[in-house]
Amino acid sequence: MTSNGTGTHGAILQDAVPADDGPIVELRGAGKSYGNIRALHGVSLAVHPGKVTCVLGDNGAGKSTLIKIISGLHQHTEGDFLVDGTPVRFSTPREALDKGIATVYQDLATVPLMPVWRNFFLGSEMTKGPWPVRRLDIAGMKKTADQELRNMGIVLDDLEQPIGTLSGGQRQCVAIARAVYFGARVLILDEPTAALGVKQSGVVLKYIAAARDRGLGVIFITHNPHHAYMVGDHFSVLRLGTLELSADRSEVSLEELTNHMAGGAELAALKHELAQVRGVDVEELPEEEDLTAPVATSPEGTP
């Protein structure tokens, strides 16, 4: 780690990766209850350096509760939570950050009218000069932000442009690069592609892979199995607060992952109900390519 007087910056990720390649973050039978409401129960999860762990689930599955436990917003009420093999119980998000666990939420916590470089250092500004008249090191922040973004493969024409003018995918990528620079070892991404189109989702997935290749352990929270399967190394599917599936990429296909995500039994029951209501055998519906309308022709036979 290196310091420039404003906190920990520019982490050397190679030094942060455990030598034995063991999990950085691990949950063992973890759960969380709010009074009589059990939001999460018996969830086990291991996040390794240089791996993407995808956590999938529908609304209400327990994804948000899981994020809050790992990021220090809430404490688990059952099971164990370990960082580098040592049991922990975070009281604040700052404690999680001090352990190298950074979270990028959907709202990104940016100030839309501020320049890109200013948002990159928001809350952790670089300063220069002797105390007590230290001042912002604007040139240093611009140079560092540009360098760190380029290190992640992000090239912007103008760091002075308001971050609100960037696309959703670009803002996500800036947030990822910021977390990497400030020493993240584990990066939690909360539905980063949820509100994005196909092209911008692809951009974000590219930088998730880049973060993984730099040695970070990535927790990718999503409800999209297709996005998860593109970058994931391990898949954990939550359902009503419990672990429905835990499998490495080699152990599950995209189709199987989608079925677990959608709830195979419930989907089959729904098909049966629809068939009864409409009098149609869902399994015998025509394929998409069979639904193409014929081209109308004139009496002379020309279109």
URBEL-V20696 format. One record per backbone hydrogen bond with DSSP energy under -0.5 kcal/mol. CO is the residue of the C=O (numbers start at 0). NH is the residue of the N-H. E is the energy in kcal/mol with one decimal. If there is no record, write none. Layout:
CO;NH;E  CO;NH;E
This chain:
1;8;-2.1  6;3;-0.8  6;5;-0.5  6;8;-0.6  8;1;-1.2  10;12;-1.1  11;14;-1.1  11;15;-0.9  12;16;-1.1  17;20;-1.4  21;48;-0.6  23;83;-2.8  24;46;-3.1  25;81;-3.2  26;28;-0.5  26;44;-1.9  27;79;-2.2  28;41;-0.6  29;42;-2.9  30;76;-2.4  30;77;-1.4  31;38;-1.7  31;39;-1.8  32;34;-0.6  33;36;-2.0  35;37;-0.6  36;33;-3.4  36;38;-0.9  39;31;-1.8  41;43;-0.5  42;29;-2.6  44;26;-3.2  45;47;-0.6  46;23;-2.8  46;24;-1.3  47;50;-1.2  50;52;-0.6  50;217;-2.6  51;53;-0.7  51;232;-3.0  51;233;-1.7  52;219;-2.3  53;55;-0.6  53;235;-3.0  54;221;-2.2  55;237;-3.3  57;60;-1.9  60;240;-2.3  61;65;-2.1  62;66;-2.3  63;67;-2.3  64;68;-1.8  65;69;-2.1  66;70;-2.7  67;71;-0.6  67;72;-1.5  67;73;-2.0  68;71;-0.8  77;30;-1.8  79;27;-2.6  80;87;-3.1  81;25;-2.5  82;85;-1.7  85;82;-2.5  91;94;-0.7  91;95;-1.1  92;96;-2.5  93;97;-2.3  94;98;-0.8  95;98;-0.7  95;100;-2.4  96;99;-1.9  99;101;-0.7  99;184;-3.4  99;185;-2.8  101;187;-3.2  102;104;-0.7  103;189;-2.5  104;107;-1.0  106;109;-0.8  109;111;-0.7  110;113;-1.9  111;163;-2.5  113;162;-2.6  114;118;-2.0  115;119;-2.1  116;120;-1.2  118;121;-0.9  120;123;-2.8  125;136;-2.4  127;134;-2.5  129;132;-1.5  134;127;-2.5  135;137;-1.4  136;140;-2.3  137;141;-2.4  138;142;-2.3  139;143;-2.5  140;144;-2.7  141;145;-2.3  142;146;-2.2  143;147;-2.9  144;148;-2.3  145;149;-2.1  146;150;-2.0  147;151;-1.0  148;153;-3.3  149;152;-1.7  152;154;-0.7  153;155;-0.6  157;160;-1.2  158;115;-0.8  158;116;-1.5  160;115;-1.3  161;164;-2.0  162;165;-1.4  166;170;-2.3  167;171;-2.0  168;172;-2.0  169;173;-2.2  170;174;-2.1  171;175;-2.1  172;176;-2.5  173;177;-2.4  174;178;-2.1  175;179;-2.2  176;180;-2.3  177;181;-2.1  178;183;-2.1  179;182;-1.4  180;9;-1.3  180;10;-1.1  184;216;-2.9  185;101;-2.7  185;187;-0.6  186;188;-0.6  186;218;-2.9  187;103;-3.3  187;189;-0.6  188;190;-1.0  188;220;-2.7  190;193;-1.3  192;195;-1.4  196;200;-2.3  197;201;-2.0  198;202;-1.5  199;203;-2.1  200;204;-2.6  201;205;-1.8  202;206;-1.5  203;207;-1.9  204;208;-2.0  205;209;-1.6  206;210;-2.2  207;211;-2.2  208;212;-2.4  209;213;-1.0  210;215;-1.8  211;214;-1.9  215;49;-0.6  215;217;-0.6  216;186;-2.5  217;52;-3.5  217;219;-0.7  218;188;-3.1  218;220;-0.8  219;54;-2.3  219;221;-0.5  220;190;-1.4  221;56;-0.8  222;224;-0.7  223;227;-2.1  224;228;-2.5  225;229;-1.0  226;230;-0.9  227;230;-0.8  227;231;-2.6  232;248;-2.0  233;53;-3.1  234;246;-2.4  235;55;-2.7  235;237;-0.6  236;243;-3.0  236;244;-1.4  238;241;-1.6  240;40;-2.9  241;238;-2.8  241;243;-0.8  244;236;-2.4  246;234;-3.1  247;250;-1.7  247;251;-0.5  248;251;-1.0  252;256;-2.6  253;257;-2.6  254;258;-2.2  255;259;-2.3  256;260;-2.3  257;261;-2.8  258;262;-1.7  258;263;-0.7  262;266;-2.7  263;267;-2.2  264;268;-2.2  265;269;-2.2  266;270;-2.2  267;271;-2.0  268;272;-2.3  269;273;-2.6  270;274;-2.2  271;275;-1.9  272;276;-2.5  273;277;-2.8  274;278;-1.4  274;279;-0.7  279;281;-0.9  280;283;-1.6  281;284;-1.4  286;289;-1.2  287;290;-1.6  288;291;-0.7  297;300;-2.4  301;297;-2.4
